[in-house]
Amino acid sequence: MYKASMSLGPQLNRILEDIGKEFSTDFQESKLECSTGEYTLKHSKVHEIYVGRCESLVEAFLEEEDVEREEFINECEESIEGNFCALFEEDVNIWFVELLQSISDFSVFHKSLCRLINSPTDKYRHK
């Protein structure tokens, strides 16, 4: 998981930031939707674009590293559950798993993009 987070994490983060820049007006105009979790058709179309840009990267990494998809998913679940860290600590790769979740889970993507676009510094970055 660590190698994946170091290799894919920055690339996925950059894709999220690029999407944020490209579609910022769509989300800045909808601060209400960001705060209430309401989505528009335009938002789901942006997610489709994001998924298209991210999936090939993840698939290429898994193939290059000779890692089965199911094995990778299990590692992500272990990270979410905190099975590899000390009691009361969060897994150091959880930020990466959240980026991965934003590919398959529209609500995670929407939340991440709203946070990115509507942040006071105009830049949201995972650890």
Helices and strands as residue ranges (DSSP letters): H 2-22, H 24-28, H 31-36, H 41-64, H 69-81, H 94-104, H 106-117
